[in-house]
Amino acid sequence: MMFEDPQEPDISFAADHFPDQEPDVIQCSQGHRTTLSLRTQQGGSICLLCLSNLISNPRAPTLHVSYVLSQLSDALSQPLFLTSLLSFHPHFLISPLLHALSSFDNDPIAQQLIDIISALCASANDSVTADFIAQVAEKLSSGALAWSRRQLYMLHCLGILLNCQINDPCMHIRDKEALVSNLVAGLQLPSDEIRGEILFVLYKLSIQGYASRDGLGANVLQAFCPSLLRLSMEALLKTQRDDVRLNGVGLSNCFLH
């Protein structure tokens, strides 16, 4: 996987242009540690640090970011690369992927990132999913993205993560009260798209919060119960979207039962 086209990213994924190196020793053109370069099925390699630096740069051309993400997505489908990544660097890409998700106001790139995150969580052990949940929840709790498109991407990502089959996902959300408070505030925005995503996350939190070992999730949601019921009913009355209706009814039923 050599990038020779001038329109392609100036980042070294391939090491097959080092003919004098030992077959098992791979180093990118930036001189990063060889342990961070993982072989691909095609005989090339991906330098995880080069990849992370590119996707973490909000000024990087979106064409380059999309290309690199497509290469990573393809590599994750290869047992050789996936096994190496999860064996030696299972948490390495978590922060860069989420930084990219909160940096690019671009729907196709956001979908690529969420697909990659889903693929990693499906293949890795529970600690990887737990780390993703903790970091996404922290970003949403801070309110730093102020309900931009990037905030919506993060919210959608959290909904997918809460659907993953791991034990007690709510346990990994550090500041549950701040998260729920920001979600309640978001429900008051005049956007069905945002409401649909928020209601789904709140629905998942309500189900899993009551089953959580620490019990805090249920207590936090109960504190916001009057506001949540009122806003859910308002959303149901105003919306034309099926996802808002479905998630609103689901959340309301959780409280009423």
C-alpha positions as CSV (number, residue, x, y, z in Angstrom):
1,M,0.0,0.0,0.0
2,M,2.4,2.7,-1.2
3,F,1.2,6.3,-1.6
4,E,2.8,7.5,-4.8
5,D,0.1,9.6,-6.2
6,P,0.7,13.3,-5.3
7,Q,-3.1,13.6,-4.5
8,E,-2.9,10.9,-1.9
9,P,-1.9,11.6,1.7
10,D,1.7,12.3,2.6
11,I,1.8,9.5,5.1
12,S,3.7,6.2,5.1
13,F,1.6,3.1,5.4
14,A,3.8,0.9,3.3
15,A,7.2,-0.5,4.1
16,D,7.8,-2.6,1.0
17,H,10.1,0.1,-0.4
18,F,12.8,-0.9,2.1
19,P,14.3,-3.9,0.3
20,D,17.3,-4.2,2.7
21,Q,15.1,-4.6,5.8
22,E,14.5,-8.0,7.4
23,P,11.0,-9.3,6.4
24,D,9.7,-9.0,10.0
25,V,11.1,-5.5,10.6
26,I,9.0,-2.7,9.3
27,Q,9.6,1.0,9.6
28,C,7.7,3.8,8.1
29,S,9.3,6.7,6.2
30,Q,8.8,8.9,9.3
31,G,11.1,6.7,11.4
32,H,8.4,5.8,13.9
33,R,8.9,2.7,16.1
34,T,8.8,-0.5,14.1
35,T,6.4,-2.0,16.6
36,L,3.7,0.5,15.4
37,S,3.9,-0.7,11.8
38,L,1.5,-3.7,11.3
39,R,1.6,-5.9,8.2
40,T,-1.4,-6.1,5.9
41,Q,-2.5,-9.1,3.8
42,Q,-1.3,-7.4,0.6
43,G,2.3,-7.4,1.9
44,G,2.4,-3.7,2.9
45,S,2.0,-2.2,6.3
46,I,0.2,0.5,8.2
47,C,2.0,2.7,10.7
48,L,-0.5,3.4,13.5
49,L,1.2,6.6,14.5
50,C,1.2,8.0,11.0
51,L,-2.5,7.1,10.7
52,S,-3.3,8.7,14.1
53,N,-1.4,11.9,13.3
54,L,-3.3,12.3,10.0
55,I,-6.9,11.6,11.2
56,S,-6.3,13.7,14.4
57,N,-5.4,16.8,12.4
58,P,-8.6,18.8,11.8
59,R,-6.8,20.7,9.0
60,A,-6.1,17.5,7.0
61,P,-7.9,17.4,3.6
62,T,-11.0,15.3,4.0
63,L,-10.2,13.4,0.8
64,H,-6.9,12.2,2.5
65,V,-8.7,11.3,5.8
66,S,-11.4,9.4,3.9
67,Y,-8.8,7.5,1.9
68,V,-6.8,6.5,5.0
69,L,-9.9,5.4,6.8
70,S,-10.9,3.2,3.9
71,Q,-7.5,1.5,4.1
72,L,-7.8,1.0,7.8
73,S,-11.3,-0.4,7.4
74,D,-10.0,-2.9,4.8
75,A,-7.1,-3.9,7.0
76,L,-9.5,-4.6,9.9
77,S,-11.2,-7.2,7.8
78,Q,-7.8,-9.1,7.5
79,P,-7.1,-11.6,10.3
80,L,-3.3,-10.9,10.1
81,F,-3.7,-7.2,10.7
82,L,-6.6,-7.4,13.2
83,T,-4.9,-10.0,15.3
84,S,-1.7,-7.9,15.5
85,L,-3.6,-4.8,16.4
86,L,-5.7,-6.4,19.1
87,S,-2.8,-8.3,20.5
88,F,-0.2,-5.5,20.8
89,H,-2.1,-2.2,20.5
90,P,-5.8,-2.7,21.4
91,H,-6.4,0.8,22.8
92,F,-4.0,2.8,20.5
93,L,-6.6,4.0,18.0
94,I,-9.4,4.9,20.5
95,S,-8.4,8.5,21.1
96,P,-7.4,9.3,17.5
97,L,-10.7,7.9,16.1
98,L,-12.8,9.8,18.6
99,H,-10.8,13.0,18.1
100,A,-11.4,12.7,14.4
101,L,-15.2,12.1,15.0
102,S,-15.3,15.3,17.0
103,S,-13.2,17.3,14.5
104,F,-14.6,16.8,11.0
105,D,-18.1,18.2,10.1
106,N,-18.5,15.6,7.4
107,D,-21.2,12.9,7.3
108,P,-19.4,10.3,5.1
109,I,-16.2,10.6,7.3
110,A,-18.3,10.3,10.4
111,Q,-19.9,7.1,9.1
112,Q,-16.5,5.7,8.2
113,L,-15.3,6.4,11.7
114,I,-18.3,4.9,13.4
115,D,-18.1,1.8,11.2
116,I,-14.4,1.3,12.2
117,I,-15.3,1.8,15.9
118,S,-18.1,-0.8,15.6
119,A,-15.7,-3.2,13.9
120,L,-13.1,-2.8,16.6
121,C,-15.6,-3.3,19.4
122,A,-17.1,-6.4,17.8
123,S,-13.6,-8.0,17.6
124,A,-11.8,-6.8,20.7
125,N,-12.4,-7.6,24.4
126,D,-14.8,-5.7,26.6
127,S,-12.1,-3.2,27.8
128,V,-11.9,-1.6,24.4
129,T,-15.7,-1.0,24.2
130,A,-15.6,0.2,27.8
131,D,-12.8,2.7,26.9
132,F,-14.8,4.0,23.9
133,I,-17.9,4.4,26.1
134,A,-16.0,6.3,28.7
135,Q,-14.3,8.7,26.3
136,V,-17.5,9.4,24.2
137,A,-19.6,10.0,27.3
138,E,-16.9,12.3,28.7
139,K,-17.0,14.4,25.5
140,L,-20.8,14.5,25.5
141,S,-20.8,15.4,29.2
142,S,-18.6,18.4,28.7
143,G,-20.9,20.0,26.2
144,A,-17.9,21.3,24.4
145,L,-19.3,20.5,20.9
146,A,-22.4,22.6,21.6
147,W,-24.9,20.4,19.6
148,S,-23.1,20.8,16.3
149,R,-23.1,18.1,13.7
150,R,-20.0,16.7,15.5
151,Q,-22.0,16.4,18.7
152,L,-24.6,14.5,16.8
153,Y,-22.0,12.1,15.5
154,M,-20.8,11.5,19.0
155,L,-24.3,10.9,20.2
156,H,-25.0,8.4,17.4
157,C,-21.7,6.7,18.3
158,L,-22.7,6.4,22.0
159,G,-26.0,4.8,21.0
160,I,-24.2,2.2,19.0
161,L,-21.7,1.5,21.8
162,L,-24.5,1.1,24.3
163,N,-25.9,-1.6,22.0
164,C,-22.7,-3.6,22.3
165,Q,-22.9,-6.8,24.3
166,I,-20.7,-6.0,27.3
167,N,-21.5,-6.2,31.0
168,D,-22.8,-3.1,32.7
169,P,-21.9,-0.4,30.1
170,C,-23.2,2.4,32.3
171,M,-20.5,1.6,34.9
172,H,-17.9,3.2,32.5
173,I,-19.7,6.6,32.3
174,R,-17.9,8.7,34.8
175,D,-20.2,11.7,35.2
176,K,-23.7,10.3,34.6
177,E,-25.4,13.4,35.9
178,A,-23.6,15.8,33.6
179,L,-24.3,13.5,30.6
180,V,-28.0,13.2,31.3
181,S,-28.3,16.9,32.0
182,N,-26.8,17.8,28.6
183,L,-29.0,15.3,26.9
184,V,-32.1,16.8,28.6
185,A,-31.0,20.2,27.4
186,G,-30.6,18.8,23.9
187,L,-34.1,17.5,23.8
188,Q,-35.3,21.1,23.9
189,L,-33.7,21.9,20.6
190,P,-35.9,22.2,17.5
191,S,-34.3,19.2,15.7
192,D,-36.0,15.9,15.2
193,E,-32.7,14.3,14.2
194,I,-31.1,15.3,17.5
195,R,-34.2,14.3,19.5
196,G,-34.2,10.9,17.9
197,E,-30.6,10.2,18.8
198,I,-31.0,11.6,22.3
199,L,-34.1,9.6,23.1
200,F,-32.4,6.4,21.9
201,V,-29.4,7.0,24.2
202,L,-31.7,7.9,27.1
203,Y,-33.7,4.7,26.4
204,K,-30.6,2.6,26.5
205,L,-29.3,4.3,29.6
206,S,-32.7,3.8,31.4
207,I,-32.7,0.1,30.6
208,Q,-29.1,-0.5,31.5
209,G,-29.1,2.0,34.4
210,Y,-31.6,0.0,36.3
211,A,-29.5,-3.2,35.8
212,S,-26.2,-1.4,36.6
213,R,-24.3,-2.8,39.6
214,D,-23.6,0.7,41.0
215,G,-27.3,1.7,40.7
216,L,-26.3,5.3,40.0
217,G,-27.7,5.3,36.5
218,A,-31.2,4.7,37.7
219,N,-31.0,7.3,40.4
220,V,-29.7,10.0,38.0
221,L,-32.5,9.3,35.5
222,Q,-35.1,9.4,38.2
223,A,-34.0,12.8,39.2
224,F,-34.7,14.1,35.7
225,C,-37.9,12.0,35.3
226,P,-40.5,14.9,35.3
227,S,-38.5,16.8,32.6
228,L,-37.8,13.7,30.5
229,L,-41.5,12.7,30.5
230,R,-42.6,16.1,29.5
231,L,-40.0,16.5,26.8
232,S,-40.7,13.0,25.5
233,M,-44.4,13.7,25.2
234,E,-43.7,17.0,23.5
235,A,-41.4,15.3,21.0
236,L,-44.0,12.6,20.3
237,L,-46.7,15.2,19.6
238,K,-44.6,17.3,17.3
239,T,-42.5,14.8,15.3
240,Q,-43.1,13.2,11.9
241,R,-40.1,10.8,12.3
242,D,-40.7,7.2,13.3
243,D,-37.4,6.9,15.2
244,V,-38.4,9.8,17.5
245,R,-41.8,8.1,18.1
246,L,-40.3,4.7,18.8
247,N,-37.6,5.9,21.1
248,G,-39.9,8.4,22.8
249,V,-42.5,5.7,23.6
250,G,-39.7,3.3,24.8
251,L,-38.3,5.9,27.2
252,S,-41.7,6.9,28.5
253,N,-42.6,3.2,29.1
254,C,-39.4,2.7,31.1
255,F,-40.4,5.5,33.5
256,L,-44.1,4.6,33.7
257,H,-43.2,1.0,34.6
